[in-house]
Amino acid sequence: MTLGSKIAWDDTVLPFQLDASDMRGRVARLDGVLDGILKQHDYPPVVEALVAEMALLTALIGQTVALRWKLSLQVQSKGPVRMIATDYYAPQKEGDVAQIRAYASFDRERLIDGAPFDQVGEGYFAILIDQGKGTQPYQGITPIAGGSLSACAEAYFAQSEQLPTRFSLSFGKSTEPGVGEHWRAGGVMLQHMPKASPFVASEPGEGQILQASDLVDGDEGENWNRVNVLLSTVEDLELIGPSVSPTDLLLRLFHEEQPRVFDPQQVRFGCTCSEDRVRQSLSIYSAQDIEKMTTDDGKVTADCQFCGAHYVLDPKTVGFDAEEQGGA
């Protein structure tokens, strides 16, 4: 695919490489994905903004995982927003669409006036990668730091992966003729190409979080600083679109860095919940446990936090006692 190719860019992630500076990255645009995620819930605007930012980070980071893998991002916090969780389901095969889902747990009465990130307190930012059955999921954790979720992600890559990483994101409600008001998000992720053996140019002080600038020096440091200065010139409307395509954006920002793009990945909102999965999750409980979960009208109910699906089950058909009877 060439930089002049024209495709529909909403809900896509475009991988690219800067050959002159040994950098790689992704450009993401989310539109229908955010509508699919946020319309399931009645979140206050500050919580919607946090979920939008987390979903955008998930799309940018998730594009790097292998086929059939699952990537999850989580924020656990002592603040008013207790948790934000997202999942990225990689395509089953080349050419398939990836799926994203997300939700937040929060105390409405504890929300405060201020920026969205002000609702996040002390806690941690985590990335989990599930490679499928028979494998041990990978998990990396870093303390919540900086002034945004993207800053937390940058700190994670510096601390856990020793990869200099930079995010430039924009998200918010947009009003378009014939469409009305809806959420749009766009962003760029820049990352230094990994080395055979990690090199740390300087160690952070005690109690400080490792930063991208601690990981490069010399010519690599100059390249990293130069590309970051170029990225700093990006405008919000260039990030979220739809008037500027990602390919035009890359040429505007990095034309001297020799940008090279690869096939874009389409993403959509999608949830993997099902009645079978609910039954499986309840299979660890005894009949006595199931009885405690049974409603006054004699049903066991379960709600999916991601998509809002509501399941109603016969208590006699769930729990490990029911499985043993069914298998007898």
Phi and psi in degrees as a GROMACS rama.xvg file:
@    title "Ramachandran Plot"
@    xaxis  label "Phi"
@    yaxis  label "Psi"
@TYPE xy
-100.677  166.544  THR-2
-65.5438  -17.4926  LEU-3
-90.0879  -4.31117  GLY-4
-64.0161  146.162  SER-5
-115.331  120.992  LYS-6
-137.886  169.517  ILE-7
-76.4259  120.93  ALA-8
-94.0293  -15.4955  TRP-9
-62.7522  139.146  ASP-10
59.01  48.0788  ASP-11
-136.101  157.757  THR-12
-125.318  124.139  VAL-13
-108.027  111.716  LEU-14
-76.8203  146.891  PRO-15
-148.439  167.114  PHE-16
-137.582  142.393  GLN-17
-104.536  98.0908  LEU-18
-65.5056  -30.9812  ASP-19
-75.3099  -18.4361  ALA-20
-126.738  7.89656  SER-21
59.7891  43.9636  ASP-22
-118.752  155.634  MET-23
-130.475  166.758  ARG-24
-174.774  -176.368  GLY-25
-142.546  147.252  ARG-26
-115.701  128.409  VAL-27
-121.582  144.316  ALA-28
-130.869  124.944  ARG-29
-121.469  133.651  LEU-30
-137.776  -78.5237  ASP-31
-61.8046  -31.1756  GLY-32
-59.0839  -46.6431  VAL-33
-67.093  -39.9618  LEU-34
-59.9191  -42.2174  ASP-35
-63.5167  -37.6749  GLY-36
-73.2146  -50.1165  ILE-37
-79.9063  -25.7156  LEU-38
-71.7505  -11.621  LYS-39
-76.4323  -13.6247  GLN-40
-134.8  160.913  HIS-41
-108.502  66.5594  ASP-42
-79.9564  143.76  TYR-43
-62.7987  156.232  PRO-44
-53.6358  -39.3078  PRO-45
-67.0741  -33.109  VAL-46
-74.7363  -39.3315  VAL-47
-57.1602  -42.1937  GLU-48
-63.1058  -41.6752  ALA-49
-64.4766  -42.1001  LEU-50
-65.8997  -39.7665  VAL-51
-61.8169  -44.4997  ALA-52
-63.5943  -42.3845  GLU-53
-65.9983  -39.8307  MET-54
-64.0529  -39.1955  ALA-55
-65.5989  -43.7245  LEU-56
-59.6272  -40.7741  LEU-57
-63.3044  -41.2322  THR-58
-64.0228  -43.2271  ALA-59
-67.1555  -44.448  LEU-60
-76.5879  -38.9036  ILE-61
-64.01  -26.2823  GLY-62
-62.5585  -16.4112  GLN-63
-85.9413  -14.7212  THR-64
-78.4975  158.122  VAL-65
-73.8659  165.638  ALA-66
-55.0464  139.851  LEU-67
72.0424  3.01852  ARG-68
-86.4236  162.485  TRP-69
-123.948  131.367  LYS-70
-114.607  135.005  LEU-71
-126.146  138.239  SER-72
-113.607  139.603  LEU-73
-140.154  141.407  GLN-74
-120.4  124.288  VAL-75
-113.954  127.531  GLN-76
-140.947  153.097  SER-77
-91.1368  1.84829  LYS-78
-83.2785  -173.148  GLY-79
-57.3286  -37.4425  PRO-80
-90.7016  103.45  VAL-81
-74.6432  -36.5845  ARG-82
-153.429  143.711  MET-83
-129.472  129.285  ILE-84
-130.941  134.445  ALA-85
-133.653  151.939  THR-86
-130.01  139.363  ASP-87
-120.539  118.541  TYR-88
-101.303  111.613  TYR-89
-65.4706  155.62  ALA-90
-57.5984  149.876  PRO-91
-72.4606  -29.7161  GLN-92
-151.371  164.634  LYS-93
-55.6019  133.965  GLU-94
94.834  -15.3881  GLY-95
-75.0246  166.779  ASP-96
-90.6  138.002  VAL-97
-82.1065  158.429  ALA-98
-125.031  143.434  GLN-99
-129.231  141.372  ILE-100
-139.596  158.127  ARG-101
-160.897  152.681  ALA-102
-157.618  164.573  TYR-103
-130.002  147.91  ALA-104
-116.736  128.974  SER-105
-152.121  161.313  PHE-106
-101.379  106.194  ASP-107
-58.5559  -38.7614  ARG-108
-71.9317  -15.4398  GLU-109
-95.1387  -7.95554  ARG-110
-60.9955  141.261  LEU-111
-119.171  161.923  ILE-112
-69.1837  138.4  ASP-113
142.234  -172.358  GLY-114
-70.0131  159.019  ALA-115
-53.8125  -42.4494  PRO-116
-68.3765  -18.1652  PHE-117
-64.7238  -18.1623  ASP-118
-82.197  -6.44871  GLN-119
-102.784  123.767  VAL-120
-101.592  -157.966  GLY-121
-60.0535  139.377  GLU-122
168.972  -149.444  GLY-123
-142.951  157.387  TYR-124
-113.633  130.381  PHE-125
-130.952  145.78  ALA-126
-121.666  129.901  ILE-127
-125.089  137.524  LEU-128
-124.643  123.473  ILE-129
-110.166  117.021  ASP-130
-91.4851  1.70193  GLN-131
111.946  -176.139  GLY-132
-60.5219  141.933  LYS-133
83.4529  4.57326  GLY-134
-122.314  157.305  THR-135
-93.1788  119.832  GLN-136
-58.9989  143.314  PRO-137
-91.4734  140.024  TYR-138
-137.704  130.357  GLN-139
-124.903  138.78  GLY-140
-131.424  140.587  ILE-141
-138.896  149.183  THR-142
-63.6817  148.775  PRO-143
-65.6029  125.966  ILE-144
-151.683  163.303  ALA-145
82.3059  -168.586  GLY-146
-111.439  15.7571  GLY-147
-162.286  165.718  SER-148
-66.5702  -33.7803  LEU-149
-65.34  -34.3437  SER-150
-65.0523  -36.8558  ALA-151
-62.6235  -42.2782  CYS-152
-65.8859  -39.1734  ALA-153
-62.1041  -42.1078  GLU-154
-64.8582  -37.4195  ALA-155
-59.7908  -48.9694  TYR-156
-65.3556  -35.1114  PHE-157
-68.9749  -44.8612  ALA-158
-73.2996  -52.9074  GLN-159
-88.7213  -33.4303  SER-160
-109.815  -12.3596  GLU-161
52.7114  44.924  GLN-162
-119.833  115.352  LEU-163
-58.0155  125.26  PRO-164
-139.848  142.037  THR-165
-137.523  134.891  ARG-166
-116.787  138.545  PHE-167
-127.067  112.953  SER-168
-123.927  152.907  LEU-169
-144.923  138.65  SER-170
-157.959  150.513  PHE-171
165.78  179.993  GLY-172
-84.308  135.63  LYS-173
-122.102  144.862  SER-174
-114.483  120.108  THR-175
-125.399  143.927  GLU-176
-56.8489  130.25  PRO-177
80.2429  -7.991  GLY-178
-114.031  -37.3733  VAL-179
87.0852  -163.271  GLY-180
-86.3243  129.937  GLU-181
-158.451  165.214  HIS-182
-81.3495  139.698  TRP-183
-132.856  150.035  ARG-184
-148.19  147.892  ALA-185
-154.291  154.154  GLY-186
-166.908  164.913  GLY-187
-124.003  135.374  VAL-188
-115.186  125.156  MET-189
-112.308  140.518  LEU-190
-148.294  135.282  GLN-191
-68.9736  139.756  HIS-192
-60.8804  137.276  MET-193
-65.968  149.221  PRO-194
-101.279  163.982  LYS-195
-62.4403  -38.427  ALA-196
-136.306  127.419  SER-197
-59.2987  139.831  PRO-198
-125.304  127.899  PHE-199
-105.997  116.16  VAL-200
-68.2059  -37.3366  ALA-201
-153.077  142.281  SER-202
-86.171  140.8  GLU-203
-70.4108  157.939  PRO-204
-69.8512  167.19  GLY-205
-59.4006  131.021  GLU-206
81.902  -0.0513037  GLY-207
-99.6718  154.625  GLN-208
-90.1848  135.576  ILE-209
-61.4885  134.275  LEU-210
-112.515  163.986  GLN-211
-57.7002  -37.483  ALA-212
-65.7998  -18.3942  SER-213
-76.8225  -10.0807  ASP-214
-103.419  -9.6445  LEU-215
-134.112  149.667  VAL-216
-149.438  -178.001  ASP-217
59.2093  -140.603  GLY-218
-61.3357  -37.6769  ASP-219
-64.2935  -39.5582  GLU-220
-64.4822  -39.6974  GLY-221
-64.6132  -42.9782  GLU-222
-61.56  -44.6503  ASN-223
-63.0324  -45.1259  TRP-224
-64.2818  -41.7292  ASN-225
-63.4896  -46.361  ARG-226
-66.2817  -35.3378  VAL-227
-67.4908  -36.8184  ASN-228
-62.6989  -42.2156  VAL-229
-62.3657  -43.5706  LEU-230
-64.4143  -30.4789  LEU-231
-66.295  -14.3056  SER-232
-85.3794  -4.09631  THR-233
-68.4196  145.271  VAL-234
-106.207  154.347  GLU-235
-55.7055  -44.269  ASP-236
-66.2683  -27.2526  LEU-237
-70.6746  -32.6211  GLU-238
-74.7216  -47.1326  LEU-239
-86.0273  -17.6071  ILE-240
71.4404  -162.495  GLY-241
-92.4905  3.00299  PRO-242
-73.567  -28.5102  SER-243
-108.744  120.138  VAL-244
-74.2565  155.394  SER-245
-58.002  -36.1486  PRO-246
-66.9819  -41.8601  THR-247
-64.808  -36.6917  ASP-248
-62.8366  -44.0715  LEU-249
-63.0933  -40.3027  LEU-250
-65.9969  -38.6652  LEU-251
-65.4208  -42.1104  ARG-252
-80.2755  -43.1097  LEU-253
-127.677  30.1311  PHE-254
-59.5104  -32.1257  HIS-255
-81.2631  -9.88242  GLU-256
-92.552  6.34104  GLU-257
57.2273  65.7508  GLN-258
-69.0494  138.024  PRO-259
-130.803  127.817  ARG-260
-107.876  158.829  VAL-261
-121.479  -178.391  PHE-262
-63.1716  133.766  ASP-263
-73.3642  153.06  PRO-264
-108.802  123.075  GLN-265
-81.4345  144.233  GLN-266
-131.401  155.761  VAL-267
-149.495  163.164  ARG-268
-72.0374  135.045  PHE-269
-160.694  145.627  GLY-270
-126.8  142.969  CYS-271
-100.398  7.36351  THR-272
-66.7793  153.342  CYS-273
-162.698  165.804  SER-274
-62.7155  -36.9418  GLU-275
-62.4423  -40.5179  ASP-276
-67.6047  -36.0946  ARG-277
-64.2794  -44.6997  VAL-278
-61.1713  -39.4839  ARG-279
-64.0946  -40.9187  GLN-280
-67.6634  -27.5235  SER-281
-87.2725  -5.41681  LEU-282
-69.8373  -10.9836  SER-283
-86.2106  -6.75406  ILE-284
-99.1971  145.3  TYR-285
-80.5253  170.939  SER-286
-59.4311  -35.9792  ALA-287
-65.8638  -41.0508  GLN-288
-64.3351  -43.932  ASP-289
-62.4192  -36.1364  ILE-290
-61.1894  -36.9964  GLU-291
-68.8078  -24.7764  LYS-292
-87.5757  -10.5924  MET-293
-75.3486  133.917  THR-294
-76.1524  172.644  THR-295
-62.6178  -26.6822  ASP-296
-93.2678  16.6976  ASP-297
78.0194  31.6435  GLY-298
-127.659  153.78  LYS-299
-105.045  124.843  VAL-300
-116.907  153.134  THR-301
-148.499  140.394  ALA-302
-119.249  137.298  ASP-303
-81.9123  122.748  CYS-304
-68.0027  -23.8415  GLN-305
-81.6064  -48.2115  PHE-306
-114.965  -6.63059  CYS-307
82.2394  5.5408  GLY-308
-61.3225  140.902  ALA-309
-116.228  125.057  HIS-310
-114.045  134.781  TYR-311
-122.15  121.596  VAL-312
-126.501  151.448  LEU-313
-76.7049  121.629  ASP-314
-58.5682  -24.045  PRO-315
-72.2286  -13.4915  LYS-316
-106.408  6.47331  THR-317
-128.201  162.411  VAL-318
96.1142  162.395  GLY-319
-71.1112  -23.2727  PHE-320
-63.9568  -41.8765  ASP-321
-65.1828  -37.7581  ALA-322
-65.6296  -40.5239  GLU-323
-64.1931  -40.4861  GLU-324
-67.7849  -38.3841  GLN-325
-68.1846  -29.1582  GLY-326
-90.6605  -4.28396  GLY-327
